[in-house]
Amino acid sequence: MLTSASFLSLDAHCSGSLPRVSDDQSFVQTRRARNGRKDRDGRSDAALEGQRRDIAALFGTEPPVAIEAEMGLIGAIIWDPKVVGDVIAIVRSGDDFSSPRHARIYDAIVEIYERNATVDILLLNQMLTDRGLVDAVGGLEYIVQLVESVPSAVNAVHWARVVREKATTRELIAAAGEILAEAHSSREPAQQLLEGAEQKIFRIAQKRETGTIATANELVNETMRLIDASEGKGFMGVRTGYSELDEMTNGLQKGEMLILAARPSMGKTALALNLLEQIGQLGTPSVMFSLEMGKQQLIQRMLCALGQIDSQKMRKHMLGSDDYRRLMGACGEISKLPIFIDDTPGLSLLAMRSKARRLKERHNIGFIAIDYLQLMSSGTRVESRQLEVSEISRGIKAMARELEVPVLCLSQLNRAAEQREGHRPRMSDLRESGSIEQDADVVMMLHREEYYHKADPNWADENPDKVGTAEVILTKQRNGPTGTVHLIWDGNTTRFRSQSYATPPDDQHDRPRRVMAPTRMRVAERNDDDSDA
Protein backbone atom coordinates (compact mmCIF):
# COMPACT_ATOMS: atom_id res chain seq x y z
CA MET A 1 0.00 0.00 0.00
CA LEU A 2 1.35 3.42 -0.95
CA THR A 3 1.27 5.97 1.86
CA SER A 4 1.85 9.71 1.96
CA ALA A 5 5.31 8.95 3.28
CA SER A 6 5.92 6.89 0.15
CA PHE A 7 5.00 9.86 -2.03
CA LEU A 8 7.32 12.11 -0.05
CA SER A 9 10.06 9.55 -0.56
CA LEU A 10 9.42 9.62 -4.30
CA ASP A 11 9.60 13.40 -4.37
CA ALA A 12 12.93 13.28 -2.60
CA HIS A 13 14.30 10.77 -5.10
CA CYS A 14 13.07 12.79 -8.07
CA SER A 15 14.86 15.85 -6.72
CA GLY A 16 18.14 13.96 -6.62
CA SER A 17 18.30 12.79 -2.97
CA LEU A 18 18.95 9.11 -3.60
CA PRO A 19 19.81 6.39 -1.08
CA ARG A 20 23.15 4.66 -1.44
CA VAL A 21 23.27 1.20 -2.93
CA SER A 22 26.14 -1.23 -3.15
CA ASP A 23 28.66 -1.07 -5.96
CA ASP A 24 27.66 -4.54 -7.11
CA GLN A 25 24.01 -3.54 -7.37
CA SER A 26 24.60 -0.24 -9.13
CA PHE A 27 27.15 -1.13 -11.82
CA VAL A 28 24.85 -0.33 -14.71
CA GLN A 29 23.74 3.02 -13.37
CA THR A 30 27.23 4.22 -12.38
CA ARG A 31 28.63 3.13 -15.74
CA ARG A 32 25.91 5.11 -17.51
CA ALA A 33 26.50 8.12 -15.26
CA ARG A 34 30.19 8.08 -16.17
CA ASN A 35 29.20 8.10 -19.83
CA GLY A 36 27.16 11.22 -19.10
CA ARG A 37 23.96 9.95 -20.72
CA LYS A 38 20.79 11.68 -19.56
CA ASP A 39 17.12 11.47 -20.44
CA ARG A 40 15.24 14.33 -22.04
CA ASP A 41 14.29 15.74 -18.61
CA GLY A 42 17.98 16.11 -17.71
CA ARG A 43 18.14 13.37 -15.10
CA SER A 44 20.99 10.87 -15.12
CA ASP A 45 20.41 7.17 -15.68
CA ALA A 46 21.88 6.59 -12.20
CA ALA A 47 19.07 8.64 -10.67
CA LEU A 48 16.47 6.80 -12.70
CA GLU A 49 17.94 3.43 -11.72
CA GLY A 50 17.89 4.40 -8.05
CA GLN A 51 14.29 5.49 -8.38
CA ARG A 52 13.48 2.17 -10.06
CA ARG A 53 14.77 0.20 -7.07
CA ASP A 54 12.98 2.44 -4.58
CA ILE A 55 9.66 2.04 -6.39
CA ALA A 56 10.10 -1.73 -6.27
CA ALA A 57 10.89 -1.45 -2.56
CA LEU A 58 7.58 0.34 -2.00
CA PHE A 59 5.81 -2.83 -3.05
CA GLY A 60 7.96 -4.99 -0.78
CA THR A 61 9.90 -6.78 -3.50
CA GLU A 62 13.14 -6.53 -5.42
CA PRO A 63 13.09 -5.82 -9.18
CA PRO A 64 12.53 -9.01 -11.22
CA VAL A 65 15.75 -10.72 -12.27
CA ALA A 66 16.79 -13.99 -13.96
CA ILE A 67 20.33 -14.69 -12.75
CA GLU A 68 20.28 -18.31 -13.97
CA ALA A 69 19.21 -17.21 -17.46
CA GLU A 70 21.96 -14.57 -17.52
CA MET A 71 24.56 -17.17 -16.54
CA GLY A 72 23.23 -19.67 -19.06
CA LEU A 73 23.18 -17.08 -21.84
CA ILE A 74 26.81 -16.01 -21.38
CA GLY A 75 27.93 -19.61 -20.97
CA ALA A 76 26.09 -20.63 -24.17
CA ILE A 77 27.71 -17.84 -26.18
CA ILE A 78 31.21 -18.86 -25.09
CA TRP A 79 30.31 -22.55 -25.63
CA ASP A 80 29.18 -21.87 -29.21
CA PRO A 81 30.09 -18.40 -30.57
CA LYS A 82 27.89 -18.99 -33.64
CA VAL A 83 24.81 -18.06 -31.59
CA VAL A 84 26.06 -14.58 -30.68
CA GLY A 85 24.43 -12.91 -33.72
CA ASP A 86 20.98 -14.30 -32.86
CA VAL A 87 21.42 -13.33 -29.22
CA ILE A 88 22.51 -9.73 -29.90
CA ALA A 89 19.38 -9.23 -32.02
CA ILE A 90 17.42 -9.73 -28.77
CA VAL A 91 19.75 -8.50 -26.00
CA ARG A 92 21.60 -5.53 -27.46
CA SER A 93 23.86 -4.59 -24.54
CA GLY A 94 24.80 -5.32 -20.96
CA ASP A 95 22.17 -2.81 -19.82
CA ASP A 96 19.63 -5.65 -20.00
CA PHE A 97 21.44 -7.66 -17.30
CA SER A 98 20.63 -7.28 -13.62
CA SER A 99 24.04 -8.53 -12.44
CA PRO A 100 26.83 -5.95 -12.90
CA ARG A 101 29.49 -8.56 -13.60
CA HIS A 102 27.28 -10.27 -16.17
CA ALA A 103 26.74 -6.87 -17.80
CA ARG A 104 30.51 -6.27 -17.97
CA ILE A 105 31.14 -9.70 -19.51
CA TYR A 106 28.33 -9.32 -22.05
CA ASP A 107 29.50 -5.86 -23.16
CA ALA A 108 32.95 -7.33 -23.77
CA ILE A 109 31.38 -10.15 -25.82
CA VAL A 110 29.46 -7.60 -27.93
CA GLU A 111 32.65 -5.60 -28.53
CA ILE A 112 34.52 -8.74 -29.64
CA TYR A 113 31.65 -9.59 -32.01
CA GLU A 114 31.62 -6.07 -33.47
CA ARG A 115 35.34 -6.44 -34.23
CA ASN A 116 34.51 -9.56 -36.30
CA ALA A 117 36.55 -11.73 -33.93
CA THR A 118 35.47 -15.10 -32.53
CA VAL A 119 34.41 -15.10 -28.90
CA ASP A 120 36.45 -17.47 -26.71
CA ILE A 121 37.51 -17.63 -23.06
CA LEU A 122 41.08 -16.47 -23.60
CA LEU A 123 40.19 -13.46 -25.77
CA LEU A 124 37.37 -12.49 -23.40
CA ASN A 125 39.64 -12.76 -20.36
CA GLN A 126 42.34 -10.69 -22.09
CA MET A 127 39.89 -7.90 -22.99
CA LEU A 128 38.55 -7.73 -19.43
CA THR A 129 42.11 -7.73 -18.08
CA ASP A 130 43.11 -4.88 -20.41
CA ARG A 131 40.13 -2.87 -19.16
CA GLY A 132 40.94 -3.58 -15.52
CA LEU A 133 37.63 -5.39 -15.09
CA VAL A 134 38.68 -9.02 -14.77
CA ASP A 135 38.70 -8.99 -10.95
CA ALA A 136 35.34 -7.22 -10.85
CA VAL A 137 33.72 -10.08 -12.80
CA GLY A 138 35.23 -12.80 -10.62
CA GLY A 139 38.30 -13.58 -12.70
CA LEU A 140 38.89 -16.31 -15.25
CA GLU A 141 37.54 -18.87 -12.78
CA TYR A 142 34.05 -17.34 -12.91
CA ILE A 143 34.02 -17.22 -16.71
CA VAL A 144 34.96 -20.91 -16.80
CA GLN A 145 32.20 -21.58 -14.28
CA LEU A 146 29.67 -19.93 -16.60
CA VAL A 147 30.71 -22.16 -19.49
CA GLU A 148 30.57 -25.28 -17.34
CA SER A 149 27.08 -24.38 -16.11
CA VAL A 150 25.50 -25.21 -19.49
CA PRO A 151 25.59 -28.53 -21.38
CA SER A 152 25.18 -26.85 -24.80
CA ALA A 153 24.14 -23.64 -26.55
CA VAL A 154 20.80 -24.99 -27.76
CA ASN A 155 18.79 -22.76 -25.39
CA ALA A 156 20.76 -19.55 -26.01
CA VAL A 157 17.94 -17.71 -27.81
CA HIS A 158 15.43 -18.80 -25.16
CA TRP A 159 17.67 -17.48 -22.37
CA ALA A 160 18.17 -14.23 -24.32
CA ARG A 161 14.42 -13.69 -24.45
CA VAL A 162 14.11 -14.36 -20.72
CA VAL A 163 16.84 -11.79 -20.00
CA ARG A 164 15.15 -9.25 -22.29
CA GLU A 165 11.72 -9.90 -20.71
CA LYS A 166 13.06 -9.25 -17.21
CA ALA A 167 14.83 -6.11 -18.42
CA THR A 168 11.58 -4.85 -19.92
CA THR A 169 9.77 -5.50 -16.65
CA ARG A 170 12.38 -3.53 -14.72
CA GLU A 171 12.10 -0.68 -17.22
CA LEU A 172 8.33 -0.68 -16.74
CA ILE A 173 8.82 -0.45 -12.97
CA ALA A 174 11.11 2.54 -13.50
CA ALA A 175 8.62 4.19 -15.86
CA ALA A 176 5.78 3.54 -13.41
CA GLY A 177 7.82 5.23 -10.70
CA GLU A 178 8.42 8.28 -12.84
CA ILE A 179 4.76 8.47 -13.83
CA LEU A 180 3.66 8.12 -10.22
CA ALA A 181 6.04 10.80 -9.00
CA GLU A 182 5.16 13.23 -11.79
CA ALA A 183 1.42 12.73 -11.32
CA HIS A 184 1.83 13.44 -7.61
CA SER A 185 3.99 16.54 -7.81
CA SER A 186 3.76 18.02 -11.30
CA ARG A 187 1.80 21.17 -12.08
CA GLU A 188 1.49 20.31 -15.76
CA PRO A 189 -1.99 19.71 -17.29
CA ALA A 190 -3.33 16.16 -17.02
CA GLN A 191 -3.31 15.72 -20.80
CA GLN A 192 0.40 16.55 -20.93
CA LEU A 193 1.07 14.04 -18.14
CA LEU A 194 -0.89 11.40 -20.04
CA GLU A 195 1.13 11.97 -23.19
CA GLY A 196 4.35 11.87 -21.21
CA ALA A 197 3.30 8.56 -19.64
CA GLU A 198 2.45 7.13 -23.05
CA GLN A 199 5.81 8.24 -24.40
CA LYS A 200 7.70 6.51 -21.59
CA ILE A 201 5.86 3.24 -22.23
CA PHE A 202 6.28 3.63 -25.99
CA ARG A 203 10.05 4.03 -25.65
CA ILE A 204 10.16 0.75 -23.75
CA ALA A 205 8.01 -0.98 -26.37
CA GLN A 206 10.32 0.25 -29.13
CA LYS A 207 13.25 -1.60 -27.55
CA ARG A 208 11.57 -4.97 -27.83
CA GLU A 209 12.62 -7.43 -30.50
CA THR A 210 10.81 -6.51 -33.71
CA GLY A 211 10.62 -8.33 -36.99
CA THR A 212 11.89 -11.79 -37.76
CA ILE A 213 14.09 -13.26 -40.43
CA ALA A 214 12.17 -15.58 -42.73
CA THR A 215 13.39 -18.14 -45.24
CA ALA A 216 12.58 -17.85 -48.93
CA ASN A 217 10.39 -20.94 -48.58
CA GLU A 218 8.33 -19.34 -45.78
CA LEU A 219 7.94 -16.11 -47.75
CA VAL A 220 6.85 -17.94 -50.91
CA ASN A 221 4.25 -19.94 -48.99
CA GLU A 222 2.88 -16.80 -47.33
CA THR A 223 2.76 -14.96 -50.66
CA MET A 224 0.87 -17.82 -52.32
CA ARG A 225 -1.58 -17.86 -49.42
CA LEU A 226 -2.30 -14.16 -49.94
CA ILE A 227 -2.66 -14.63 -53.70
CA ASP A 228 -5.05 -17.55 -53.23
CA ALA A 229 -7.06 -15.57 -50.67
CA SER A 230 -7.50 -12.68 -53.13
CA GLU A 231 -8.31 -14.90 -56.11
CA GLY A 232 -11.53 -13.74 -57.74
CA LYS A 233 -11.65 -10.50 -55.72
CA GLY A 234 -9.83 -8.47 -58.36
CA PHE A 235 -7.57 -6.54 -55.97
CA MET A 236 -5.18 -7.53 -53.20
CA GLY A 237 -5.55 -4.23 -51.34
CA VAL A 238 -8.40 -2.22 -49.83
CA ARG A 239 -10.81 -1.13 -52.57
CA THR A 240 -11.56 2.59 -52.69
CA GLY A 241 -14.67 2.61 -54.87
CA TYR A 242 -12.78 4.63 -57.51
CA SER A 243 -12.27 2.06 -60.24
CA GLU A 244 -9.40 3.84 -62.00
CA LEU A 245 -7.50 4.36 -58.75
CA ASP A 246 -8.01 0.72 -57.77
CA GLU A 247 -6.78 -0.40 -61.18
CA MET A 248 -3.60 1.62 -60.89
CA THR A 249 -2.80 0.79 -57.24
CA ASN A 250 -4.32 -2.72 -57.01
CA GLY A 251 -6.20 -1.30 -54.03
CA LEU A 252 -4.65 0.47 -51.06
CA GLN A 253 -2.07 -1.95 -49.68
CA LYS A 254 -1.84 -2.96 -46.03
CA GLY A 255 1.09 -1.44 -44.17
CA GLU A 256 1.62 1.34 -46.71
CA MET A 257 1.75 5.07 -46.07
CA LEU A 258 0.03 7.15 -48.75
CA ILE A 259 0.27 10.92 -49.20
CA LEU A 260 -2.53 12.98 -50.76
CA ALA A 261 -1.11 16.46 -51.31
CA ALA A 262 -2.61 19.62 -52.80
CA ARG A 263 -2.85 23.36 -52.46
CA PRO A 264 -5.65 24.72 -50.24
CA SER A 265 -9.22 24.50 -51.62
CA MET A 266 -8.39 21.72 -54.09
CA GLY A 267 -10.61 19.24 -52.25
CA LYS A 268 -8.19 17.13 -50.19
CA THR A 269 -10.58 16.74 -47.27
CA ALA A 270 -13.52 16.11 -49.59
CA LEU A 271 -11.66 13.32 -51.40
CA ALA A 272 -10.55 11.79 -48.09
CA LEU A 273 -14.16 11.80 -46.85
CA ASN A 274 -15.36 10.29 -50.12
CA LEU A 275 -12.77 7.53 -49.69
CA LEU A 276 -13.81 6.99 -46.07
CA GLU A 277 -17.46 6.61 -47.06
CA GLN A 278 -16.86 4.41 -50.10
CA ILE A 279 -14.41 2.15 -48.27
CA GLY A 280 -17.01 1.86 -45.52
CA GLN A 281 -19.68 1.02 -48.11
CA LEU A 282 -17.45 -1.83 -49.25
CA GLY A 283 -17.33 -3.22 -45.70
CA THR A 284 -13.95 -2.03 -44.38
CA PRO A 285 -14.01 -0.23 -40.99
CA SER A 286 -12.22 3.12 -41.27
CA VAL A 287 -11.19 6.07 -39.13
CA MET A 288 -10.31 9.70 -39.84
CA PHE A 289 -8.17 11.74 -37.49
CA SER A 290 -9.10 15.34 -38.30
CA LEU A 291 -6.86 18.06 -36.91
CA GLU A 292 -8.37 20.81 -39.06
CA MET A 293 -12.17 20.42 -39.07
CA GLY A 294 -14.65 19.38 -36.39
CA LYS A 295 -16.55 16.11 -36.64
CA GLN A 296 -19.90 17.84 -37.17
CA GLN A 297 -18.54 19.71 -40.18
CA LEU A 298 -17.11 16.48 -41.56
CA ILE A 299 -20.30 14.48 -41.17
CA GLN A 300 -22.29 17.28 -42.83
CA ARG A 301 -19.91 17.12 -45.79
CA MET A 302 -20.36 13.35 -45.99
CA LEU A 303 -24.14 13.71 -45.96
CA CYS A 304 -24.04 16.35 -48.72
CA ALA A 305 -21.73 14.23 -50.86
CA LEU A 306 -23.73 11.03 -50.46
CA GLY A 307 -27.14 12.69 -50.69
CA GLN A 308 -26.15 15.01 -53.57
CA ILE A 309 -27.19 18.04 -51.57
CA ASP A 310 -25.84 21.55 -52.15
CA SER A 311 -23.59 22.18 -49.15
CA GLN A 312 -24.44 25.91 -49.13
CA LYS A 313 -28.15 25.09 -48.82
CA MET A 314 -27.40 22.97 -45.76
CA ARG A 315 -25.21 25.68 -44.22
CA LYS A 316 -27.95 28.29 -44.73
CA HIS A 317 -30.76 25.92 -43.63
CA MET A 318 -32.51 26.29 -47.00
CA LEU A 319 -33.23 22.63 -47.80
CA GLY A 320 -36.24 21.88 -49.98
CA SER A 321 -38.45 18.82 -49.65
CA ASP A 322 -36.41 16.81 -52.16
CA ASP A 323 -33.18 17.85 -50.44
CA TYR A 324 -34.58 16.77 -47.09
CA ARG A 325 -35.70 13.41 -48.46
CA ARG A 326 -32.22 12.76 -49.86
CA LEU A 327 -30.69 13.92 -46.58
CA MET A 328 -32.74 11.37 -44.64
CA GLY A 329 -31.67 8.65 -47.05
CA ALA A 330 -28.01 9.62 -46.66
CA CYS A 331 -28.38 9.71 -42.86
CA GLY A 332 -29.73 6.17 -42.93
CA GLU A 333 -26.80 4.92 -44.97
CA ILE A 334 -24.03 6.79 -43.16
CA SER A 335 -25.27 5.68 -39.74
CA LYS A 336 -24.84 2.03 -40.74
CA LEU A 337 -21.26 2.39 -41.94
CA PRO A 338 -18.25 1.31 -39.82
CA ILE A 339 -16.76 4.82 -39.79
CA PHE A 340 -15.05 6.57 -36.88
CA ILE A 341 -13.99 10.23 -36.65
CA ASP A 342 -11.64 11.79 -34.09
CA ASP A 343 -11.31 15.58 -34.17
CA THR A 344 -8.84 16.09 -31.31
CA PRO A 345 -6.94 19.31 -32.16
CA GLY A 346 -3.14 19.23 -32.01
CA LEU A 347 -3.10 15.45 -31.73
CA SER A 348 0.35 14.03 -31.03
CA LEU A 349 1.82 11.05 -32.82
CA LEU A 350 1.84 8.97 -29.63
CA ALA A 351 -1.80 9.73 -28.84
CA MET A 352 -2.85 8.88 -32.39
CA ARG A 353 -0.99 5.56 -32.35
CA SER A 354 -2.61 4.69 -29.04
CA LYS A 355 -6.10 5.43 -30.35
CA ALA A 356 -5.45 3.59 -33.61
CA ARG A 357 -4.26 0.50 -31.71
CA ARG A 358 -7.46 0.43 -29.66
CA LEU A 359 -9.61 0.81 -32.77
CA LYS A 360 -7.68 -2.01 -34.44
CA GLU A 361 -8.20 -4.29 -31.45
CA ARG A 362 -11.88 -3.49 -30.95
CA HIS A 363 -13.15 -2.83 -34.48
CA ASN A 364 -10.44 -4.22 -36.79
CA ILE A 365 -10.10 -0.98 -38.73
CA GLY A 366 -8.70 -1.43 -42.22
CA PHE A 367 -8.08 2.19 -43.32
CA ILE A 368 -6.81 5.33 -41.56
CA ALA A 369 -6.96 8.90 -42.89
CA ILE A 370 -5.14 11.86 -41.29
CA ASP A 371 -6.14 15.47 -42.08
CA TYR A 372 -3.54 16.78 -42.18
CA LEU A 373 0.08 15.84 -41.49
CA GLN A 374 1.56 19.32 -40.91
CA LEU A 375 -0.90 20.01 -38.06
CA MET A 376 0.38 17.07 -36.00
CA SER A 377 2.97 17.29 -33.25
CA SER A 378 5.57 14.66 -32.45
CA GLY A 379 5.19 15.09 -28.70
CA THR A 380 8.97 15.43 -28.29
CA ARG A 381 11.41 18.32 -28.30
CA VAL A 382 13.11 18.73 -31.66
CA GLU A 383 15.50 21.27 -33.13
CA SER A 384 13.33 22.36 -36.06
CA ARG A 385 9.86 21.96 -37.51
CA GLN A 386 11.28 20.08 -40.51
CA LEU A 387 12.87 17.51 -38.20
CA GLU A 388 9.60 17.20 -36.30
CA VAL A 389 7.63 16.56 -39.49
CA SER A 390 10.21 13.96 -40.49
CA GLU A 391 9.80 12.26 -37.11
CA ILE A 392 6.01 12.30 -37.52
CA SER A 393 6.31 10.85 -41.01
CA ARG A 394 8.48 7.97 -39.80
CA GLY A 395 6.09 7.34 -36.92
CA ILE A 396 3.08 7.17 -39.25
CA LYS A 397 4.91 4.73 -41.50
CA ALA A 398 5.72 2.59 -38.46
CA MET A 399 2.06 2.71 -37.39
CA ALA A 400 0.91 1.55 -40.83
CA ARG A 401 3.26 -1.43 -40.69
CA GLU A 402 2.43 -2.26 -37.08
CA LEU A 403 -1.36 -2.23 -37.60
CA GLU A 404 -1.14 -3.62 -41.15
CA VAL A 405 -3.50 -1.01 -42.61
CA PRO A 406 -3.09 1.63 -45.33
CA VAL A 407 -2.68 5.10 -43.81
CA LEU A 408 -3.60 8.11 -45.97
CA CYS A 409 -1.99 11.38 -44.88
CA LEU A 410 -3.24 14.65 -46.30
CA SER A 411 -0.45 17.17 -46.83
CA GLN A 412 -0.07 20.76 -47.93
CA LEU A 413 1.94 21.84 -50.97
CA ASN A 414 3.98 25.02 -51.11
CA ARG A 415 3.24 27.88 -53.54
CA ALA A 416 5.65 26.73 -56.24
CA ALA A 417 2.88 25.15 -58.31
CA GLU A 418 0.95 28.44 -58.46
CA GLN A 419 3.91 30.16 -60.12
CA ARG A 420 4.49 27.33 -62.59
CA GLU A 421 2.98 27.31 -66.08
CA GLY A 422 0.12 24.82 -66.12
CA HIS A 423 0.08 24.81 -62.29
CA ARG A 424 0.62 21.04 -62.17
CA PRO A 425 2.09 20.01 -58.79
CA ARG A 426 5.29 18.03 -58.35
CA MET A 427 6.59 15.90 -55.51
CA SER A 428 9.18 18.58 -54.72
CA ASP A 429 6.29 20.92 -53.82
CA LEU A 430 5.58 19.04 -50.58
CA ARG A 431 5.75 21.51 -47.70
CA GLU A 432 8.20 20.69 -44.88
CA SER A 433 8.83 17.53 -46.86
CA GLY A 434 11.80 16.23 -44.87
CA SER A 435 11.45 12.47 -45.16
CA ILE A 436 7.79 12.47 -46.28
CA GLU A 437 8.50 11.55 -49.88
CA GLN A 438 11.05 8.94 -48.74
CA ASP A 439 8.77 7.31 -46.16
CA ALA A 440 5.66 7.32 -48.36
CA ASP A 441 4.90 4.28 -50.48
CA VAL A 442 2.46 6.23 -52.65
CA VAL A 443 2.41 9.99 -53.29
CA MET A 444 -0.70 11.44 -54.96
CA MET A 445 -1.19 15.06 -56.03
CA LEU A 446 -4.74 16.39 -56.35
CA HIS A 447 -5.03 18.98 -59.13
CA ARG A 448 -7.99 20.95 -60.55
CA GLU A 449 -6.92 23.26 -63.36
CA GLU A 450 -10.30 25.01 -63.27
CA TYR A 451 -9.46 26.42 -59.82
CA TYR A 452 -6.76 28.69 -61.27
CA HIS A 453 -9.04 30.24 -63.93
CA LYS A 454 -12.07 31.36 -61.93
CA ALA A 455 -11.46 34.99 -62.89
CA ASP A 456 -11.27 34.23 -66.63
CA PRO A 457 -14.80 34.41 -68.12
CA ASN A 458 -13.70 32.73 -71.36
CA TRP A 459 -11.71 29.83 -69.91
CA ALA A 460 -14.67 27.50 -69.38
CA ASP A 461 -15.89 27.94 -72.97
CA GLU A 462 -12.38 27.38 -74.33
CA ASN A 463 -11.72 24.30 -72.14
CA PRO A 464 -15.05 22.49 -71.75
CA ASP A 465 -13.30 19.14 -71.19
CA LYS A 466 -11.61 20.48 -68.03
CA VAL A 467 -14.66 22.02 -66.39
CA GLY A 468 -15.75 20.04 -63.33
CA THR A 469 -12.81 17.65 -63.53
CA ALA A 470 -9.93 16.75 -61.25
CA GLU A 471 -6.72 14.78 -61.58
CA VAL A 472 -5.11 12.53 -59.00
CA ILE A 473 -1.48 12.45 -60.15
CA LEU A 474 0.47 9.48 -58.81
CA THR A 475 4.01 10.85 -58.72
CA LYS A 476 5.34 7.90 -56.73
CA GLN A 477 4.20 4.32 -56.25
CA ARG A 478 6.78 2.03 -54.73
CA ASN A 479 5.23 -1.17 -56.04
CA GLY A 480 3.33 0.00 -59.10
CA PRO A 481 3.12 2.43 -62.01
CA THR A 482 2.82 6.18 -61.83
CA GLY A 483 0.24 8.05 -63.86
CA THR A 484 -2.94 10.11 -63.59
CA VAL A 485 -6.44 9.17 -62.47
CA HIS A 486 -9.23 11.39 -63.82
CA LEU A 487 -12.23 12.23 -61.63
CA ILE A 488 -15.40 14.29 -61.95
CA TRP A 489 -15.71 17.04 -59.34
CA ASP A 490 -19.00 18.46 -58.07
CA GLY A 491 -18.09 21.43 -55.92
CA ASN A 492 -21.67 22.06 -54.76
CA THR A 493 -21.94 18.64 -53.12
CA THR A 494 -18.16 18.18 -52.48
CA ARG A 495 -18.22 14.87 -54.34
CA PHE A 496 -15.58 13.24 -56.54
CA ARG A 497 -16.79 10.57 -58.96
CA SER A 498 -14.98 8.26 -61.34
CA GLN A 499 -14.53 8.92 -65.02
CA SER A 500 -14.21 6.08 -67.51
CA TYR A 501 -10.47 6.25 -68.21
CA ALA A 502 -7.10 6.72 -66.54
CA THR A 503 -3.83 7.94 -68.01
CA PRO A 504 -0.98 5.46 -67.47
CA PRO A 505 2.70 6.47 -67.38
CA ASP A 506 4.17 7.79 -70.62
CA ASP A 507 6.53 4.85 -71.04
CA GLN A 508 3.69 2.33 -71.12
CA HIS A 509 1.03 3.68 -73.46
CA ASP A 510 0.38 6.78 -75.49
CA ARG A 511 -3.38 6.79 -75.07
CA PRO A 512 -5.72 6.55 -72.10
CA ARG A 513 -6.93 3.03 -71.33
CA ARG A 514 -10.50 2.02 -70.67
CA VAL A 515 -11.23 0.62 -67.26
CA MET A 516 -14.25 -0.17 -65.10
CA ALA A 517 -17.52 1.76 -65.12
CA PRO A 518 -17.99 4.83 -62.91
CA THR A 519 -18.61 4.27 -59.24
CA ARG A 520 -22.30 3.79 -58.51
CA MET A 521 -23.79 6.29 -56.08
CA ARG A 522 -25.85 4.44 -53.49
CA VAL A 523 -28.38 6.81 -51.95
CA ALA A 524 -31.76 5.67 -50.69
CA GLU A 525 -34.77 6.59 -52.83
CA ARG A 526 -32.78 8.71 -55.29
CA ASN A 527 -34.59 9.69 -58.50
CA ASP A 528 -32.95 10.37 -61.84
CA ASP A 529 -34.17 13.96 -61.62
CA ASP A 530 -32.13 14.43 -58.44
CA SER A 531 -28.77 13.39 -59.86
CA ASP A 532 -25.94 15.93 -60.02
CA ALA A 533 -27.95 18.41 -58.03
NORLIN-V918107 format. One record per backbone hydrogen bond with DSSP energy under -0.5 kcal/mol. CO is the residue of the C=O (numbers start at 1). NH is the residue of the N-H. Records with the same first field share a line. If there is no record, write none. Layout:
# NORLIN-V918107
CO = NH, NH
This chain:
# NORLIN-V918107
3 = 7
4 = 8
5 = 9
6 = 10
7 = 11
8 = 12
9 = 13
10 = 14
11 = 15
12 = 17
13 = 16
16 = 18
22 = 26
24 = 27, 100
26 = 30
27 = 31
28 = 32
29 = 33
30 = 34
31 = 35
32 = 36, 37
33 = 36
37 = 45
39 = 42
43 = 39
44 = 48
45 = 49
46 = 50
47 = 51
48 = 52
49 = 53
50 = 54
51 = 55
52 = 56
53 = 57
54 = 58
55 = 59
56 = 59, 61
57 = 60
66 = 70
67 = 71
68 = 72
69 = 73
70 = 74
71 = 75
72 = 76
73 = 77
74 = 78
75 = 79
76 = 80
80 = 83
81 = 84
83 = 87
84 = 88
85 = 89
87 = 90, 91
90 = 92
93 = 96
94 = 97
99 = 103
100 = 104
101 = 105
102 = 106
103 = 107
104 = 108
105 = 109
106 = 110
107 = 111
108 = 112
109 = 113
110 = 114
111 = 115
112 = 117
113 = 116
120 = 124
121 = 125
122 = 126
123 = 127
124 = 128
125 = 129
126 = 130
127 = 131
128 = 133, 134
129 = 132
133 = 137
134 = 139
135 = 138
138 = 142
139 = 142, 143
140 = 144
141 = 145
142 = 146
143 = 147
144 = 148
145 = 149
146 = 149
147 = 150
153 = 156
155 = 159
156 = 160
157 = 161
158 = 162
159 = 163
160 = 164
161 = 165
162 = 166
163 = 167
164 = 168
165 = 169
166 = 170
167 = 171
168 = 172
169 = 173
170 = 174
171 = 175
172 = 176
173 = 177
174 = 178
175 = 179
176 = 180
177 = 181
178 = 182
179 = 183
180 = 184
181 = 185
182 = 186
189 = 193
190 = 194
191 = 195
192 = 196
193 = 197
194 = 198
195 = 199
196 = 200
197 = 201
198 = 202
199 = 203
200 = 204
201 = 205
202 = 206
203 = 207
204 = 207, 208
205 = 208
215 = 219
216 = 220
217 = 221
218 = 222
219 = 223
220 = 224
221 = 225
222 = 226
223 = 227
224 = 228
225 = 229
226 = 230
227 = 231
228 = 231
230 = 233, 234
238 = 252
241 = 243
242 = 246
243 = 247
244 = 248
245 = 249
246 = 250, 251
250 = 236, 237
252 = 238
253 = 256
256 = 258, 407
257 = 441, 442
258 = 409
259 = 261, 444
260 = 411
261 = 446
262 = 413
263 = 266
267 = 271
268 = 272
269 = 273
270 = 274
271 = 275
272 = 276
273 = 277
274 = 278
275 = 279
276 = 280
277 = 281
278 = 282
279 = 284
280 = 283
283 = 285
285 = 366, 367
286 = 340
287 = 369
288 = 290, 342
289 = 291, 371
294 = 298
295 = 299
296 = 300
297 = 301
298 = 302
299 = 303
300 = 304
301 = 305
302 = 306
303 = 307
304 = 308, 309
310 = 314
311 = 315
312 = 316
313 = 318
314 = 317
320 = 324
321 = 325
322 = 326
323 = 327
324 = 328
325 = 329
326 = 330
327 = 331
328 = 332
329 = 333
330 = 334
331 = 335
332 = 336
333 = 336, 337
334 = 337
337 = 339
338 = 286
340 = 288
342 = 290
344 = 347
347 = 377
348 = 352
349 = 353
350 = 354
351 = 355
352 = 356
353 = 357
354 = 358
355 = 359
356 = 360
357 = 361
358 = 362
359 = 363, 364, 365
360 = 364
366 = 406
367 = 287
368 = 408
369 = 289
370 = 410
371 = 291, 292
372 = 375
373 = 376
377 = 349
380 = 382
384 = 388
385 = 389
386 = 390
387 = 391
388 = 392
389 = 393
390 = 394
391 = 395
392 = 396
393 = 397
394 = 398
395 = 399
396 = 400
397 = 401
398 = 402
399 = 403
400 = 404, 405
406 = 368, 408
407 = 258, 409
408 = 370, 410
409 = 260
410 = 373
411 = 262
412 = 431
414 = 417
415 = 418, 419
416 = 419, 420
417 = 420
420 = 423
426 = 429
427 = 430
429 = 414
430 = 433
433 = 436
435 = 439
436 = 440
441 = 478
442 = 259
443 = 475, 476
444 = 261, 446
445 = 447, 473
447 = 471
448 = 451
449 = 452
450 = 453
451 = 454
453 = 456
455 = 457
456 = 459, 460
458 = 462
459 = 463
461 = 464
463 = 466, 467
464 = 467
466 = 469
468 = 489
470 = 487
471 = 447, 473
472 = 474, 485
473 = 445, 475
474 = 483
476 = 443
477 = 480
482 = 505
483 = 474
484 = 503
485 = 472
486 = 499
487 = 470
488 = 497
489 = 491
490 = 494, 495
492 = 311
495 = 490
497 = 488
500 = 515
501 = 486
502 = 504, 513
503 = 484
505 = 508, 509
513 = 502
520 = 522
521 = 523
523 = 526
527 = 530
528 = 531
530 = 533
